[in-house]
Amino acid sequence: MNPANFQNMQAQAMPPQPAPQPAPSSNNVAHVQQIIMQSLQQQAPIQGWQSGVQMQTRGNIIIQIFSQLRLLKSQLDLQYQLQLALGFEAKAFADSPDRKEIK
């Protein structure tokens, strides 16, 4: 078999792969953290046990969720992943009966 033909057959048999997004640089990480903190500051005042949770604690949880999404679905847009992480944390935080549930 001709090597050129073999390469053509391989190219045709393999589905196109999405281009991987580069890992966030330290500037991007700082920017993501800033967006998270701004988002938390813009939320309505918190009542009940949730009012005792520091914003930094919630921000760290969101960063963890965001990082896991980056590992699992690297082909998704960074902004979309950030919105997913913020939304997931906000719902879990609001729906948790006590502090132990959010750790």
C-alpha positions as CSV (number, residue, x, y, z in Angstrom):
1,M,0.0,0.0,0.0
2,N,1.2,3.4,-0.9
3,P,2.0,5.5,2.3
4,A,0.3,8.6,0.7
5,N,-2.9,6.6,0.2
6,F,-2.7,5.2,3.8
7,Q,-2.5,8.8,5.2
8,N,-5.5,9.8,3.1
9,M,-7.5,6.8,4.4
10,Q,-6.6,7.7,8.0
11,A,-7.6,11.3,7.5
12,Q,-11.0,10.2,6.0
13,A,-11.7,7.7,8.8
14,M,-11.0,10.0,11.7
15,P,-13.7,12.5,12.6
16,P,-12.6,16.1,13.0
17,Q,-11.5,17.0,16.5
18,P,-12.4,20.3,18.1
19,A,-9.4,22.6,18.5
20,P,-8.4,22.5,22.2
21,Q,-8.5,25.8,24.0
22,P,-5.3,26.9,25.6
23,A,-5.0,26.6,29.3
24,P,-5.9,29.8,31.1
25,S,-2.8,31.9,31.8
26,S,-2.3,33.6,35.1
27,N,-3.9,36.8,33.7
28,N,-7.0,34.8,32.6
29,V,-7.2,33.1,36.0
30,A,-7.1,36.5,37.7
31,H,-9.7,37.8,35.3
32,V,-12.0,34.8,35.9
33,Q,-11.6,35.3,39.7
34,Q,-12.5,39.0,39.2
35,I,-15.6,38.1,37.2
36,I,-16.7,35.6,39.9
37,M,-16.3,38.1,42.8
38,Q,-18.1,40.8,40.8
39,S,-21.0,38.4,40.1
40,L,-21.2,37.4,43.8
41,Q,-21.2,41.1,44.9
42,Q,-24.1,41.8,42.5
43,Q,-26.3,39.1,44.0
44,A,-29.2,40.0,46.3
45,P,-28.6,40.2,50.0
46,I,-28.5,36.8,51.6
47,Q,-30.7,35.7,54.6
48,G,-30.4,32.8,57.0
49,W,-27.4,30.6,57.5
50,Q,-26.1,31.6,54.1
51,S,-25.3,35.1,55.3
52,G,-22.5,33.7,57.4
53,V,-20.6,32.2,54.4
54,Q,-17.8,34.5,53.2
55,M,-17.8,35.5,49.6
56,Q,-14.3,34.2,49.2
57,T,-15.5,30.7,50.2
58,R,-18.2,30.8,47.6
59,G,-15.7,32.1,45.0
60,N,-13.4,29.2,45.8
61,I,-16.2,26.7,45.2
62,I,-17.1,28.4,41.9
63,I,-13.4,28.2,40.8
64,Q,-13.4,24.5,41.6
65,I,-16.6,23.9,39.6
66,F,-15.2,25.9,36.7
67,S,-11.9,24.0,36.8
68,Q,-13.7,20.7,36.7
69,L,-15.8,21.9,33.7
70,R,-12.6,22.9,31.9
71,L,-11.2,19.4,32.4
72,L,-14.4,17.6,31.4
73,K,-15.5,19.8,28.5
74,S,-12.5,21.7,27.3
75,Q,-14.2,22.4,23.9
76,L,-16.9,24.6,25.5
77,D,-16.5,28.3,25.5
78,L,-14.9,29.7,28.6
79,Q,-17.7,32.3,29.2
80,Y,-20.3,29.5,28.9
81,Q,-18.4,27.3,31.4
82,L,-18.1,30.3,33.8
83,Q,-21.9,30.9,33.6
84,L,-22.5,27.2,34.2
85,A,-20.3,27.2,37.3
86,L,-21.9,30.4,38.7
87,G,-25.4,29.1,38.1
88,F,-24.7,25.7,39.6
89,E,-23.1,27.2,42.7
90,A,-25.9,29.8,43.2
91,K,-28.6,27.1,43.0
92,A,-26.8,24.7,45.3
93,F,-26.1,27.5,47.7
94,A,-29.7,28.7,47.8
95,D,-31.1,25.2,48.0
96,S,-28.8,23.8,50.7
97,P,-30.4,23.3,54.1
98,D,-27.1,24.0,55.9
99,R,-23.5,24.8,55.5
100,K,-22.3,21.2,55.4
101,E,-24.1,20.6,52.1
102,I,-22.1,23.2,50.2
103,K,-18.6,22.0,51.1
